[in-house]
Amino acid sequence: MRYLMLVLTDPALTDPDAPPITIEEWAAETYDTGRAVEGDRLRPAAEAKVVRRRRGEVIVSDGPFAEAYELIGGFDVLECGSLDEAIEIASRHPMASGGVIQLHPAWPLDL
């Protein structure tokens, strides 16, 4: 099963735990074993765009929603046999100690 793993900042966290491993070690143990298949850092939120369509009009605004205090800093697509495996991978990511990791199970379209 595929999971979208979002890596978020947590500006409320003032005393983060030391990460269990470095980002390089995490990438090696997930990408080199095929448990992560794609991922990257994201440009700063100030460069993001929000796109909506309302009553046939396309509306584009700057950045993420104003009420969002956690900003997405990156993502990975995990290929795991179970949710428990995805949680284990996410828990070892360095940002799990200094930010927030969200796991979203993919819901494939049956076309």
N, C-alpha and C positions, 0 to 999 in steps of 0.2 A: 504494500500500500504506500502511496505517496503522501507526504506531508509538506506543507509550506511552513517553514520555520522563519518567523520574523524576529529580527534582532532589534530590540528597542533600547533607547536610553531611559534612564530613570533619574530625572533631575532632583527628586526628593531624597535620593539615597546619598547620605553624606559620609558614610563609613563603609565602603564596599569590602566584602571579603576578598582575600587573595584568590585569583583563579586557580583551579586545580592543575591546569596545563596552559601552555601558550597557544595562541591562535594557530601558529604553524604546526604544533603537535596535534591540535584538534583537526585541522584540515587534513593532515597526513592520515590520521586514524579513521576519518570518515570518507574522504574522497578516494584515498588509495585503496579502500576496501569496497568501494561501490555503494556505500550506504548514503552518500550525498552525491547528487548527480549534476547540480548546478547551483550557483550562488555568486553573490558579489556584494560589495559595499554600495551604498547609495550616495548620490551627491547630497549636499546640504538641503534641508527642508525649504530654504528660501528659493531654491531652484525648482521646486516641485510645482505642479499644476493640478488643480481639481477640475474635473470635467463633468458637466451635467447636461442633460437634455430635458427641457421643460417646454411643453406646448409647441414642439417642433423647433425650438431655438436651442442652439448649443451655447452654453454658458461656461466660460473658462475663468477661473480665479487663481490667484497665487497661493502657493503653499498648502499645507494640510489644514484641516479644520482648526479654528482658533481654540476650541476647547480641548484639543489634544495636548496633553502635557508630555506624554511619552512620544518621542519621534523615532520613526523607523530608520535605523542606520544601515541595515543590510538584510539579506535573505539567503536562505538555502532551501533547496528542494531535496528532501530526504526520501530514500527508498528503503522502507523497513518492513519486516515481517509482522510487526505488532506495534500498538501504541506504546507499550512498555519499552520497546527498543528505541522508539523515537524520543521518549522521555529521557532515557539514559544518554542518548547522543546530545540532546539539548542541555541536559544538566551539566555536561562536561564542557560546554562552550564557555570560553572566558567571560562573555557578557552575562552569563547566568549569575555570576558573582557581583557584577557591577551594573547590571541593567535588568532587562526583562526579556524572556524568550517566550514567544507565542507559537504554539503548534496548531496548525489548521489541517485536518484531514482533507485530502482532495476528494472531490465528488465528480468522477469522470462523466462526461457527456456520452451517452450511448447514441451515436449518430448513425 
